[in-house]
């Protein structure tokens, strides 16, 4: 019986040793001086040393010099208090590089036949650390990009629509940020013949990605390609267009082959790679930004593509501003013509606002700038098949500066270029915007924002606000009276302070519910009786119109104008209505 028990115990101990030696975690028993009394074979696998060489060795020798004080302190503290600690540190691999470990210690009290010992179980977290470093690097890069884009918009050259100097800033920024060897701005010479000319070319270290003599390009088919695609990787995307299934090609007949022959050899030499982003002007493609590299293995990430598109939008604004200023200078003696050009600019801003939806979710909006150019902007779009973004912003002030800032923020959110903010998390978006648009860096301008994300599957809308009026959600009720909910958040204006003050909320969206998002220009209005309409008064107006079955936006504006006594408002006024079917 005793022999059987010993045999069973022996088998159990061998099984335990087998388990301990084959798990991924590093297990070591060390004394108060840091010497290894015992360690499993995972140490050999992870650190490259043999088990025999580690036995009895000083565990502190391999610790990275910068982490050694922390490890020594943890060892002393654990031995003194009898309580182990969890720490992260680096150990030197036999080949010379360092491995990140996350360790947890447990103290074994002293007994009659041994001193106090420390059991340390460690896990290799090198991959996690590498990922964290890459994410931190990406966050830093995207933060710099967002701040630099805003700085470009508010630079003196950009504000006065200096195309030459503005293009230099954009192209230099492209090369430095994306590590490209060249960057170019091409402009359509005429709209009819498809001829493009190179307005500006930037080279890094005399790079020869494109032949310097090629300053013009005759490619009528390229205009069609630019209209269909905001960003194109060449020659990769050109090649893929030739392989599309029948009926799916965006170009009829042999146009894809024609584009390949016209575009690729002219813009990039054999073996080189390029990224092209369309520049729009007046509702049609008017040119493109092109960056190039001789690295034939280069693959442009989605972040790089979106960033290039965002800069192309800035160039569109630059060209639009230059076009407007040229017209104003030519017609400066005619106030009527000046007003007309400002109206064109307002139409351009209006053209950037979204097209209404008419499916299960229906939308309607009104945009009423108090002057020729206003600081309001709004948008709604599906991030994916189940999540819809809804937002409305209001930049303090009026005129070109406010309109440019509002439009740049609109494009930043629409193009998902704000990469350090999660578009599905309203509080994250507001915090990221606040980090990028501090008022002391952007002409002392701040803006308010209401941002919501509707989940079609759960029927829940999550929201957050930054100094903006709450949205009003009106839901039908079987008892006759509708259910009225103010979607209020907490937070100061974007750019007003570096402190992140934003707190969001959520609400259930019933079927046939209607959501109203608006700016304060609709209720901070005087009345014939003296006091302003006020937020509560405006909310009651919406509820009364909803009860009467006439809560369409035209009726809302008519009633507001009647109460105000005029159809001219003191401030920009915007309102968005979303009906959830």
Secondary structure, DSSP 8 states (H G I E B T S, - for coil): -HHHHHHHHHHHHHHHHHHHHHSSSEEEEE-TTSBEEEE-THHHHHH---HHHHTT-BTTTTB-HHHHHHHHHHHHHHHHHS---EEEEEEE-TTS-EEEEEEEEEEE--BTTB--EEEEEEEE-HHHHHHHHHHHHHHHHHHHHHHHHHHHHHSHHHHTT-HHHHHHHHHHHHHHHHT-SEEEEEEES-TTT-EEEEEEEEESTT--SS-TT--EEE-HHHHHHHHH-SEEEETHHHHHHHT--TTT-SS-TTHHHHHHHHHHHHHS-TT-EEEEEEEEETTEEEEEEEEEES-TT----HHHHHHHHHHHHHHHHHHHHHHHHHHHHHTTT-HHHHHHHHHHHHHHHHHTS----BSSEEEEEEEE-SSSS-SEEEEEEESSSSEEEEEEEEESS-SHHHHHHHHHHHHHHHTT--TTS-TT-HHHHHHHHHHH--GGGTTT--EEEEEEEEETTTTEEEEEEES---EEEEE--TTSS-EEEEE--B---BTS-SS---B-EEEE--TTEEEEEE-GGGTS---TTSS--HHHHHHHHHHHHHHTT---HHHHHHHHHHHHTSS--SS-EEEEEEEE-
